[in-house]
Amino acid sequence: MIDQRHKLVWFVPEEALDATRDAVFSAGAGRIGDYERCSWYTAGTGTFLGGEGTEPTIGRAGREERTPELRVETVVPGDRVEGVIAALIAAHPYEEVAYDLYVLA
């Protein structure tokens, strides 16, 4: 039986790209066969509106913000998911980290 793998996707400002990649790779993500630190990323624009009591890293609460971000993708073995997500959250500069986790067929 093949171990279940996942695709982890997160959104991050460019200046935090290397810190978040290093964190998830150190926690066990990014391996495909004999290759390590495998990921893919592309640029886009993130939008958000922080509510009362938030402390956005970029912009300010109560105002809709638009900011350049990178969408980053990597693979995660099923037995490493919890540790990888914890590492991502610890390394990420945002108050609330936006990420998606997909089970791969």
HUDASUL-V130368 format. One record per residue. RES is the residue in one letter. D_CENTER is the distance of its C-alpha to the mean C-alpha in Angstrom with 2 decimals. Layout:
RES & D_CENTER
RES & D_CENTER
//
This chain:
M & 28.19
I & 24.83
D & 21.99
Q & 19.50
R & 16.27
H & 13.07
K & 10.57
L & 6.89
V & 5.35
W & 2.78
F & 5.35
V & 6.65
P & 10.36
E & 11.83
E & 13.26
A & 10.14
L & 8.90
D & 11.08
A & 10.50
T & 6.83
R & 8.04
D & 11.16
A & 9.93
V & 8.39
F & 11.42
S & 13.75
A & 12.92
G & 13.95
A & 11.37
G & 12.28
R & 15.98
I & 18.08
G & 21.74
D & 22.87
Y & 19.93
E & 17.16
R & 13.97
C & 13.70
S & 10.96
W & 11.43
Y & 10.44
T & 12.53
A & 13.46
G & 14.02
T & 14.90
G & 13.18
T & 15.84
F & 16.40
L & 19.43
G & 19.30
G & 22.05
E & 24.70
G & 23.64
T & 20.13
E & 19.37
P & 16.90
T & 15.56
I & 16.77
G & 20.01
R & 21.82
A & 22.19
G & 24.49
R & 23.76
E & 21.58
E & 19.33
R & 18.12
T & 15.91
P & 14.70
E & 10.99
L & 9.28
R & 7.68
V & 6.24
E & 7.51
T & 8.96
V & 11.43
V & 11.87
P & 15.45
G & 16.44
D & 17.79
R & 14.65
V & 12.27
E & 13.09
G & 12.94
V & 9.62
I & 8.00
A & 10.46
A & 9.65
L & 5.99
I & 7.82
A & 10.69
A & 9.42
H & 7.70
P & 10.71
Y & 10.54
E & 12.94
E & 11.06
V & 7.27
A & 6.90
Y & 5.27
D & 7.87
L & 9.53
Y & 12.64
V & 15.62
L & 17.02
A & 20.78
//
